Amino acid sequence: MPILGYGVYQISDPETCERCVVEALQTGYRLIDTASAYLNEEAVGKAIQRSGVAREDIFVTTKLWIQDTGHASTKQAFEKSLARLQLDYLDLYLIHQPYGDVYGSWRAMEELYQAGQIKAIGVSNFQPDRLVDLIMHHDVVPAVNQVETHPFCQQIEARQLMQEHGVQAESWGPFAEGRNNIFENELLHTIAKQYDKTVAQVIVRWLIQSNVVAIPKSVHQERIVENFAVFDFELSEDDMARIATLDTRTSLFFDHRDPAMVQRLNSVKLDI
């Protein structure tokens, strides 16, 4: 799994999504992250076909939405995602949210994994207790847990637990979607200036050096290229320690354990 990929969350316009994925693949990205809930799998599939990059060189991730959890419905949802993506296998399939019949879904995903239709299976937004519980009751350990991870929410303890269980941490929202004025942060600006890089590049580099897979999103070609240009410098241990001081240990978005949020997410019915 590449340590750096391209995410397509909130790119709802099909033409824009297709263009951006083609540009990302041309830039050198080889990990593309989508989800059935993003309603853009079809555009991603078209971009992969257009790109000219060999299928075996692209690592494609998509996700199972809450309304499709359960053993039988997971297999149906998987086939629909595969058809929209115009693929005959997935590199990584994630349970998008820790709600619904995730245990029935995991058994179905284990079967698809063992049959070779999925190269790896994992989860997203699973808190440490939910992750450990899933591991203890199944044969296949999640390969990945994709969770909110950025300088203000660094998931230090959660990542330590993932490492102990052999689960790869992956960041969604690496730029916190601009919250907390992240691009104007004085410390990040100071560090970026030292390396003649942008704040975004420093954040991506910090994630890479923290062994966290990053999937930054942009619809602007120059930023797609910029976010990938992070392999020609390395943050010092001192700078990594300085970034660690930004951690608030809380989400900038929402708490997956909040009953109101659980009810809200479970109420989202997608026309997919």
C-alpha positions in Angstrom: 0.0 0.0 0.0 1.5 3.3 -1.0 2.2 5.7 1.9 0.7 8.6 0.0 -2.5 8.6 -2.1 -5.2 10.7 -3.5 -8.6 11.0 -1.9 -11.8 12.0 -3.6 -14.1 12.8 -0.7 -16.5 15.7 -1.5 -15.7 15.7 -5.2 -19.3 15.1 -6.2 -19.2 16.5 -9.8 -18.4 13.5 -12.0 -16.3 15.4 -14.6 -14.2 17.1 -12.0 -13.6 13.8 -10.1 -12.6 12.0 -13.3 -10.2 14.9 -14.3 -8.6 15.0 -10.9 -8.0 11.3 -10.6 -6.4 11.3 -14.1 -4.2 14.2 -13.0 -3.3 12.5 -9.8 -2.3 9.3 -11.6 -0.3 11.3 -14.1 1.5 13.0 -11.3 2.6 9.7 -9.8 -0.1 8.9 -7.2 -0.8 5.1 -7.2 -3.3 5.0 -4.3 -6.8 6.2 -5.0 -9.3 6.3 -2.1 -13.0 6.5 -2.7 -16.2 5.2 -1.1 -19.7 4.2 -2.1 -21.0 7.1 0.1 -19.0 9.6 -1.9 -21.1 8.8 -5.0 -18.1 9.1 -7.3 -16.9 5.5 -7.8 -18.1 5.5 -11.4 -16.0 8.6 -12.1 -13.0 7.0 -10.4 -13.4 3.9 -12.6 -13.5 6.0 -15.8 -10.4 7.9 -14.7 -8.5 4.6 -14.1 -9.5 3.4 -17.6 -8.4 6.7 -19.1 -5.2 7.1 -17.3 -3.1 4.6 -19.2 -1.6 3.3 -15.9 -1.7 -0.5 -15.6 -4.4 -1.7 -13.2 -1.9 -3.8 -11.2 0.1 -0.6 -10.5 -2.9 1.2 -8.9 -4.1 0.6 -5.3 -7.8 1.2 -5.2 -9.7 1.6 -1.9 -13.5 1.9 -1.5 -15.8 1.6 1.5 -19.0 -0.1 2.6 -21.7 2.3 3.9 -23.9 1.6 7.0 -27.1 0.8 5.1 -25.3 -2.1 3.4 -23.9 -3.8 6.4 -24.7 -7.5 7.0 -23.4 -10.6 5.4 -25.5 -10.8 2.3 -25.9 -7.1 1.7 -22.2 -6.5 2.0 -21.5 -8.9 -0.9 -24.2 -7.2 -3.0 -22.7 -3.8 -2.2 -19.2 -5.0 -3.0 -20.3 -6.2 -6.4 -22.0 -2.9 -7.1 -18.9 -0.9 -6.2 -16.8 -3.2 -8.3 -19.1 -2.6 -11.3 -19.1 1.1 -10.8 -15.3 1.1 -10.6 -15.1 -1.2 -13.7 -12.7 -3.5 -11.8 -12.5 -7.2 -11.3 -10.9 -7.0 -7.8 -10.3 -4.4 -5.1 -7.0 -3.7 -3.3 -8.7 -2.6 -0.1 -12.3 -2.6 1.1 -13.2 -0.8 4.3 -16.2 -0.8 6.6 -16.8 3.0 6.5 -18.5 3.5 9.9 -18.5 1.3 13.1 -22.3 0.9 13.0 -24.8 -1.6 11.8 -24.1 -5.3 11.4 -20.3 -4.9 11.2 -19.7 -8.5 12.3 -21.8 -9.9 9.5 -20.0 -7.5 7.1 -16.6 -8.6 8.3 -17.4 -12.3 7.8 -18.5 -11.5 4.2 -15.4 -9.5 3.6 -13.2 -12.3 5.0 -14.8 -14.6 2.5 -14.2 -12.2 -0.4 -10.6 -11.7 0.8 -10.0 -15.5 1.0 -11.5 -15.8 -2.5 -9.0 -13.3 -3.9 -11.6 -10.7 -4.8 -10.2 -8.3 -2.3 -6.4 -8.0 -1.6 -6.9 -6.6 1.9 -9.8 -5.7 4.2 -10.0 -3.0 6.9 -12.1 -0.5 8.7 -12.6 3.3 9.1 -13.5 5.4 12.1 -13.2 2.5 14.5 -12.2 3.7 18.0 -9.6 1.5 19.8 -12.2 -0.5 21.8 -14.3 -1.3 18.7 -11.1 -2.2 16.8 -9.9 -4.6 19.5 -13.3 -6.2 19.8 -13.5 -6.8 16.0 -10.0 -8.4 16.1 -10.8 -10.7 19.0 -13.9 -12.2 17.3 -12.6 -12.8 13.8 -9.8 -14.6 12.0 -8.5 -11.7 9.7 -7.1 -8.7 11.4 -8.0 -5.4 9.7 -5.1 -4.3 7.5 -6.0 -0.6 7.9 -8.0 1.7 10.2 -8.7 5.0 8.5 -9.3 7.7 11.1 -9.2 11.5 11.4 -5.5 12.3 11.8 -3.9 15.7 11.4 -1.6 18.0 13.5 -4.5 18.9 15.9 -5.7 15.4 16.3 -2.7 13.1 16.1 -4.2 9.8 17.5 -1.0 9.0 19.3 -2.4 6.3 21.7 -4.8 4.9 19.0 -1.9 4.6 16.6 0.2 2.8 19.2 -2.5 0.3 19.7 -2.9 -0.2 15.9 0.8 -0.9 15.7 0.6 -3.4 18.4 -2.1 -5.3 16.5 -0.5 -5.0 13.1 -3.1 -2.5 11.8 -1.9 0.3 9.4 -3.0 3.8 10.4 -4.4 5.9 7.6 -5.4 9.5 7.8 -8.6 11.1 6.6 -8.7 14.9 6.7 -4.9 15.3 6.8 -5.4 19.1 6.4 -8.4 19.2 8.9 -10.4 20.6 5.9 -8.8 23.9 6.7 -10.2 24.1 10.3 -8.3 25.9 13.1 -6.7 28.0 10.4 -4.3 25.2 9.8 -2.7 26.7 6.8 -2.0 29.9 8.7 -0.6 28.2 11.8 2.5 30.0 12.9 4.5 26.9 13.9 3.7 25.1 10.7 4.6 28.2 8.7 7.9 28.5 10.4 8.8 24.9 9.8 7.7 25.2 6.1 9.9 28.2 5.6 12.9 26.3 6.9 12.5 23.7 4.1 11.2 26.0 1.4 8.0 24.0 1.4 4.3 24.8 1.9 2.4 24.0 5.1 0.5 21.3 3.2 3.7 19.7 2.2 5.0 19.8 5.8 1.8 18.1 7.1 2.0 15.3 4.5 5.7 14.8 5.2 4.9 14.7 9.0 2.3 12.0 8.4 4.7 9.9 6.2 7.4 10.1 8.8 4.8 9.1 11.4 4.1 6.0 9.3 0.6 7.1 8.6 -0.9 6.7 5.1 -2.1 10.1 3.8 -4.7 10.7 1.2 -4.9 14.5 0.7 -7.5 15.9 -1.7 -7.5 18.9 -4.0 -9.3 19.7 -7.2 -6.5 22.0 -8.3 -3.8 20.4 -10.5 -1.0 22.6 -9.0 -1.9 21.4 -5.5 -2.3 17.8 -6.6 1.3 18.1 -7.8 2.4 20.0 -4.7 1.0 17.5 -2.3 3.0 14.8 -4.0 6.3 16.7 -4.0 7.3 15.6 -0.4 9.9 12.9 -1.0 12.8 15.3 -1.5 13.1 16.5 2.1 12.9 15.1 5.7 11.7 16.8 8.8 14.2 16.8 11.7 13.4 15.0 15.0 13.2 18.5 16.6 10.6 19.6 14.0 8.6 16.4 14.5 8.6 17.1 18.2 7.5 20.7 17.7 4.5 19.5 15.6 3.6 17.0 18.3 2.9 20.0 20.6 -0.1 21.0 18.3 -2.1 17.9 19.3 -5.3 18.8 21.1 -6.2 15.1 21.4 -9.8 15.8 20.3 -11.6 15.7 17.0 -12.2 18.9 15.0 -15.3 17.2 13.4 -17.4 15.0 15.6 -17.3 12.2 18.2 -18.2 8.7 16.8 -19.4 7.8 20.3 -21.9 10.7 20.6 -25.4 9.1 20.5 -26.7 12.0 18.4 -24.0 11.5 15.8 -24.6 7.7 15.8 -28.3 8.4 15.1 -27.5 11.0 12.5 -25.1 8.8 10.5 -27.4 5.8 10.7 -30.1 7.9 9.3 -28.1 8.7 6.1 -29.7 6.6 3.3 -27.8 6.8 0.1 -29.3 6.3 -3.4 -26.5 3.9 -4.5 
